[in-house]
Amino acid sequence: MPRVAASLGLMTLCQLLAPAVIADWFCRRWSRGERWPLYANIINWTPLLLFIVLAPAVSLARVLMAFGASQDVASIAATMAISVYGVWFQWRVARGALDVSRWRAAQLLGATFLFSVVIVVIQGLFGPDMDAVSLPHK
């Protein structure tokens, strides 16, 4: 169990720090180094946005279920709403804080997404077997 916790903790840390680190490389390339601290500061606070967006997403799920949607469909819709808003927010922060074009903001988000995929694949290939982990029953 400690190996699983350490592995997931490191993966989470990588995912949290990746946008700022990746943006540093792009900022140097685009001559936007002086704007990087603003972007890094905003993007590092972005995970707290989940708590703001969670209430409307849960409300959306409840409305969908009231109209007959299954719990699975409602939870997928809520998750997609949170995800779409998160991507839009990060794209908007990149455009505003770095003062870059839409295309450059999309490049930054694409590179960050690609990094996330690589981290998840590495976790899946080399991380602990999550199916073998059993939580203690009370």
Beta strands, then each sheet from edge to edge (+ up, - down):
end
